[in-house]
Amino acid sequence: MNTSQSLDIAVIGAGITGITTAYNLAKRGARVTIFDRHPYAAMETSFANGGQLSASNAEVWNSWATVLKGLKWMTTPGAPLLVNPKPSWHKFSWMMEFVRSIPKYEDNTVTTVRLALEAREHLRRMAADEGIDFDCEDRGILHFYESKKDWEAAERVTGLLARGGLERRAVTPSEIRSIEPALRGNYYGGFYTPSDFTGDIHKFTNGLAKACERIGVVMRLSDEVLSVGASDRSVTVISQSTEPQLEKTSPPTQVSSFDRVVVCGGVKSRELARALGDRINVYPVKGYSITVQLPEKADQEAAPWVSLLDDAAKIVTSRLGRNRFRVAGTAEFNGYNRDIRAERINPLINWCRSHFPGMSTRQSVPWTGLRPMMPDMLPRVARGRNPRVFYNTGHGHLGWTLSAATADAVGAMATARPN
């Protein structure tokens, strides 16, 4: 094989994971081509997430408490966690692996925290080096709890986070009001992580995509990968343009050859891995958000600036500049369905109205995306069976938080000299 200075590497996927991977590979001297079916970067799961870069939210979901809540909420349309009872082998196999990972809950949480702390430094450096404005707010993240029972459960999680190197401190109800005066409600207590921060994932990813172009990455956007294969000599990518055609004929397919490939395909990674002889059991876990527009001064003053996490409702928030407020949450196991459902959006709007009554929600833009989630909640950063194939996928709800670190890890692997 070639050395890293002359490697031709394909990256499949132009979300936050794919773009950070392409950037890292190019910085290591590889010639990089990135494929995505959309005309712009970050148009799916990286479009309108909760905005939190949150090591404090690194607790994995693998617990019997999560399983019991899921069963309890199955018949409640607006519940934080919703499972479509319609059976499928994909869902069943994923959930069985999820349960088998419960004994690894503590170790996997600590691993995720460490990865998040590493990612934080990489992302800040990229933003500084490339001058990327992404509405970053360095105000920390505040978790709040209404009951003593929930607060004590969070206290136990705080101990796990500390094992991973993250410091967050307990706060009283009066401190909660001091940290974020706009928040309304009666709370038993909370936890505050000053080192966490927030930002607009879509703006960051597109800013980094422009940086990729400046350093020579070939952006094959509007170019959908139809198939991918790997031999002992090369990787073959067959793709087709998704641009609208004036003629009623299909655009021709293109066959491209590379030395190596990195799959960053989000929820499509399972299908791509199967074609390459690997098993990556990613499941599409749907999440929702609303972006509340704040055109009036009164709305801007009534909206919070500190990022919040309501553990009971499973809702997170971020302030994206003076004029926007992002609210996101819920987890829905419903296959590859991308429909925006009113019964899933309404709880987000109602949450805003109850916690920030002075902020108008009349201009709220709903969105949904499919999080690529592995059963053990850890991203897959690994080699495939073929030594030319690599994976950086399966980040679930923490793609924005973890991607800068996993990009560095897969970049080192994919550009390493062969033994």
C-alpha positions in Angstrom: 0.0 0.0 0.0 0.9 3.6 -0.3 2.2 5.7 2.6 -0.1 8.2 4.2 1.4 11.1 2.1 0.0 9.5 -1.1 -3.1 7.6 0.0 -6.4 8.2 -1.8 -9.1 7.8 0.8 -12.9 8.0 0.3 -15.0 9.2 3.2 -18.7 8.3 2.9 -20.9 10.8 4.7 -20.7 14.6 5.1 -22.2 15.0 8.6 -20.2 16.1 11.6 -18.4 12.7 11.7 -17.6 12.6 8.0 -16.4 16.2 7.8 -14.2 16.0 10.9 -12.8 12.7 9.6 -12.0 14.2 6.1 -10.3 17.2 7.8 -8.2 15.0 10.0 -7.2 12.8 7.1 -6.2 15.7 4.9 -4.2 17.2 7.7 -2.3 13.9 7.9 -1.4 14.2 4.2 -4.0 12.0 2.6 -5.8 12.8 -0.6 -9.5 12.8 0.5 -12.7 12.6 -1.4 -16.0 12.8 0.5 -19.3 11.5 -0.7 -22.8 12.6 0.3 -26.2 12.4 -1.4 -27.1 15.9 -0.2 -25.9 19.1 -2.0 -24.6 20.5 1.3 -22.9 19.2 4.4 -24.7 18.4 7.6 -28.2 18.0 6.1 -29.4 15.1 8.2 -28.7 14.2 11.8 -26.1 17.1 12.0 -28.7 19.7 10.9 -30.6 20.8 14.1 -29.6 18.7 17.1 -29.7 19.9 20.7 -26.4 21.9 20.3 -24.7 20.6 23.5 -21.1 19.6 23.6 -21.8 17.8 26.8 -19.3 15.5 28.6 -21.8 15.8 31.5 -24.4 13.9 29.4 -22.0 11.0 28.7 -24.0 8.4 30.8 -24.9 5.5 28.5 -28.5 4.3 28.4 -27.8 0.7 29.2 -29.7 0.1 32.5 -32.7 -1.8 33.7 -34.2 1.6 34.6 -34.2 2.6 31.0 -35.8 -0.7 29.9 -38.6 -0.3 32.5 -39.3 3.3 31.5 -39.4 2.2 27.8 -42.0 -0.5 28.6 -44.0 2.0 30.7 -44.0 4.7 28.0 -44.8 2.4 25.1 -48.5 3.5 25.0 -47.8 7.2 25.7 -47.4 9.1 22.4 -45.6 12.1 24.0 -43.3 10.2 26.3 -39.6 10.9 26.3 -38.9 7.3 25.0 -41.2 5.7 22.5 -40.9 2.2 20.9 -43.0 1.2 18.0 -44.2 -2.3 19.0 -44.1 -3.5 15.3 -41.5 -6.3 15.3 -38.4 -6.4 13.1 -35.3 -8.5 13.3 -33.1 -5.3 13.3 -34.9 -3.8 16.3 -35.0 -7.1 18.2 -31.3 -7.9 17.7 -30.4 -4.4 18.7 -32.4 -4.5 21.8 -31.0 -7.9 22.8 -27.5 -6.5 22.4 -28.6 -3.4 24.4 -29.6 -5.6 27.3 -26.4 -7.7 27.1 -24.5 -4.4 27.5 -26.1 -3.5 30.8 -23.3 -5.0 32.9 -20.8 -2.7 31.1 -22.8 0.4 32.0 -20.2 1.9 34.3 -17.2 1.1 32.2 -18.8 2.4 29.0 -19.9 5.6 30.7 -16.4 6.3 31.9 -15.0 5.6 28.4 -17.5 8.0 26.9 -16.6 10.8 29.3 -12.9 10.4 28.5 -13.6 10.5 24.8 -15.8 13.6 25.2 -13.1 15.5 27.1 -10.6 14.6 24.4 -13.0 15.7 21.7 -13.6 19.0 23.3 -9.9 20.0 22.8 -9.8 18.9 19.2 -13.0 20.8 18.3 -11.9 24.0 19.9 -8.6 23.8 18.1 -10.2 23.2 14.7 -12.6 26.1 15.3 -9.7 28.4 16.2 -7.4 27.3 13.4 -10.1 27.7 10.7 -11.9 30.8 12.2 -15.2 29.0 12.4 -18.1 31.0 13.9 -20.7 28.5 15.2 -22.6 30.5 17.9 -20.5 29.0 20.6 -21.6 29.8 24.2 -19.2 29.0 27.0 -21.7 29.1 29.8 -21.6 25.5 31.0 -24.5 23.1 31.2 -27.0 22.9 34.1 -28.9 19.7 34.9 -31.9 20.2 37.2 -34.2 17.8 39.1 -37.6 18.2 40.8 -37.3 15.3 43.2 -34.8 14.1 45.8 -34.9 10.6 44.2 -33.9 11.9 40.8 -31.2 14.2 42.2 -29.7 11.3 44.2 -29.6 9.1 41.0 -27.7 12.0 39.3 -25.3 12.2 42.2 -24.3 8.6 41.6 -23.8 9.4 37.9 -21.6 12.4 39.0 -19.3 9.9 40.6 -18.9 8.0 37.4 -18.2 11.1 35.5 -15.5 12.0 38.0 -13.9 8.7 37.3 -13.6 9.7 33.7 -12.0 13.0 34.6 -15.1 15.4 34.5 -15.9 17.7 37.3 -19.4 18.9 37.9 -20.7 20.4 41.1 -24.0 20.1 43.0 -26.1 23.2 43.1 -29.0 24.3 45.3 -32.3 25.7 44.2 -31.0 29.2 44.9 -27.9 28.6 42.9 -30.0 27.3 40.0 -31.8 30.6 39.9 -28.5 32.4 40.0 -27.0 30.4 37.2 -30.0 30.8 34.9 -32.5 33.4 36.1 -34.9 32.8 33.2 -35.7 29.3 34.3 -39.1 28.9 36.1 -40.1 26.0 38.4 -39.5 24.4 41.8 -36.4 22.2 42.0 -34.8 20.0 44.6 -31.4 20.7 43.2 -29.1 20.3 40.2 -25.6 19.8 38.9 -23.6 22.4 37.0 -20.7 21.6 34.6 -18.9 24.9 33.8 -16.5 23.3 31.3 -19.3 22.1 28.9 -20.4 24.4 26.1 -22.8 24.7 23.2 -23.0 25.6 19.5 -24.7 25.2 16.2 -23.6 21.9 14.7 -24.8 22.8 11.2 -22.8 26.1 11.1 -19.7 24.4 12.5 -19.8 21.4 10.0 -20.3 23.7 7.0 -17.5 26.0 8.2 -15.2 22.9 8.5 -16.4 21.7 5.1 -15.2 24.9 3.6 -11.8 24.5 5.4 -11.7 20.9 3.9 -12.0 22.4 0.4 -9.3 24.9 1.1 -6.8 22.2 2.0 -7.7 20.1 -1.0 -10.5 17.7 -0.1 -12.7 16.8 -3.1 -16.3 17.4 -2.1 -18.5 15.0 -4.0 -21.8 16.4 -2.7 -25.1 15.5 -4.5 -23.4 12.2 -5.2 -25.0 9.2 -3.6 -23.0 6.0 -3.0 -24.9 3.1 -4.6 -22.4 0.5 -3.6 -19.0 0.0 -2.2 -16.6 -2.9 -2.4 -13.0 -3.7 -1.3 -10.4 -6.1 -2.6 -6.8 -6.7 -1.6 -5.8 -4.1 -4.2 -8.3 -1.2 -3.9 -11.7 0.1 -2.8 -14.4 0.7 -5.4 -17.2 3.3 -4.9 -20.1 3.4 -7.4 -22.1 6.6 -7.1 -24.8 8.5 -8.9 -25.7 12.2 -8.9 -28.8 13.2 -7.0 -29.1 16.6 -8.8 -32.5 17.1 -10.5 -32.4 16.2 -14.2 -34.2 18.2 -16.9 -34.4 15.1 -19.1 -36.4 12.1 -18.0 -33.4 9.8 -17.8 -31.3 8.7 -14.9 -27.9 10.2 -14.5 -25.0 7.9 -15.3 -23.2 6.1 -12.5 -19.6 6.8 -11.7 -17.0 4.3 -10.7 -14.2 5.6 -8.5 -11.2 3.8 -7.1 -9.4 4.5 -3.8 -6.7 3.0 -1.6 -8.9 3.1 1.5 -12.4 4.0 2.7 -13.8 5.4 5.9 -17.5 4.8 6.5 -19.1 7.7 8.3 -22.6 7.0 6.9 -24.8 7.5 9.9 -27.8 5.3 9.9 -26.7 4.0 6.5 -23.6 2.5 8.0 -25.2 -0.8 8.7 -26.1 -1.3 5.0 -22.7 -0.1 3.8 -20.9 -2.4 6.3 -22.9 -5.4 5.1 -21.7 -4.7 1.6 -18.1 -4.7 2.9 -18.5 -7.9 4.8 -18.8 -6.4 8.3 -21.5 -6.1 10.9 -22.2 -2.6 12.3 -25.5 -2.9 14.1 -26.5 0.8 14.0 -30.2 1.5 14.7 -31.9 4.8 13.7 -33.1 6.3 17.0 -35.3 9.3 16.0 -34.9 12.6 17.9 -36.8 15.8 17.6 -36.1 19.5 18.0 -37.6 22.9 17.7 -35.7 26.1 17.0 -37.6 29.0 18.5 -37.1 32.3 16.7 -36.6 35.2 19.1 -37.3 38.3 17.0 -38.5 40.6 19.8 -36.4 42.0 22.7 -38.9 40.6 25.2 -38.5 37.1 23.8 -34.7 37.4 23.9 -34.7 38.5 27.5 -37.1 35.7 28.5 -35.1 32.9 26.9 -32.2 31.3 28.8 -28.5 31.7 27.9 -27.2 28.8 29.9 -27.6 25.4 28.4 -30.1 23.2 30.3 -30.8 19.5 30.7 -34.1 18.4 32.2 -33.4 14.7 33.0 -37.0 13.9 33.8 -38.3 15.1 30.5 -35.1 14.1 28.6 -35.0 17.6 27.1 -31.9 19.7 26.3 -31.6 23.3 25.3 -29.0 25.6 23.7 -29.0 29.4 23.0 -27.8 29.9 19.4 -27.0 33.5 19.4 -29.3 36.3 20.4 -32.1 35.4 18.0 -32.5 31.6 18.3 -33.2 29.0 21.0 -32.9 25.3 20.4 -34.9 22.7 22.4 -34.4 19.0 21.6 -35.3 15.7 23.0 -37.1 12.3 22.9 -36.0 9.0 21.6 -38.2 7.1 19.2 -37.5 3.5 18.0 -39.5 3.6 14.7 -37.2 2.3 12.0 -36.1 4.7 9.3 -39.3 6.9 9.6 -38.5 10.6 9.3 -42.0 12.0 9.7 -42.4 15.0 12.0 -45.2 14.0 14.3 -47.2 16.7 16.1 -47.5 14.5 19.3 -43.7 14.5 19.6 -43.2 18.2 18.9 -46.0 19.5 21.2 -44.2 18.3 24.4 -41.2 20.4 23.4 -43.4 23.5 22.8 -45.3 22.9 26.0 -42.1 22.5 28.0 -40.9 25.9 26.7 -44.2 27.6 27.7 -44.2 26.2 31.2 -40.5 26.9 31.9 -40.2 30.2 30.1 -43.6 31.8 30.1 -42.4 35.1 28.9 -40.9 33.7 25.7 -43.1 33.4 22.7 -43.1 30.1 20.8 -45.2 31.4 17.9 -42.2 31.1 15.5 -40.9 27.6 16.2 -39.3 25.5 13.5 -39.7 21.7 14.0 -37.2 19.1 12.9 -36.4 15.5 13.3 -33.3 13.4 12.6 -32.2 9.8 13.0 -29.4 9.2 15.4 -27.1 6.3 14.4 -26.9 4.4 17.7 -25.0 1.2 18.6 -26.5 -1.1 21.3 -23.7 -0.4 23.8 -23.9 3.4 23.1 -20.2 3.5 22.1 -19.2 4.7 18.6 -17.5 2.2 16.3 -14.0 3.4 15.4 -12.5 0.3 13.9 -11.0 -1.5 11.0 -13.1 -3.7 8.8 -12.3 -7.3 7.8 -10.6 -5.9 4.8 -7.6 -3.8 5.9 -8.5 -1.1 3.5 -11.9 -0.5 5.2 -12.4 1.7 8.4 -15.5 2.8 10.3 -16.2 6.0 12.3 -19.9 5.8 13.0 -22.6 4.9 15.6 -22.2 8.0 17.8 -25.9 8.1 18.7 -27.0 11.3 20.5 -23.4 12.3 21.1 -22.0 12.8 17.6 -21.5 16.5 18.2 -19.8 15.8 21.5 -17.5 12.9 20.4 -16.8 13.3 16.7 -13.6 15.4 16.9 -11.9 12.7 19.0 -13.1 9.7 17.0 -12.0 11.5 13.8 -8.5 11.8 15.2 -8.5 8.1 16.2 -9.7 6.9 12.8 -7.4 9.3 11.0 -4.4 7.8 12.7 -5.6 4.2 11.9 -6.4 4.9 8.2 -3.1 6.6 7.4 -0.9 4.2 9.3 1.8 2.4 7.3 1.0 -1.3 6.8 2.9 -3.8 8.9 
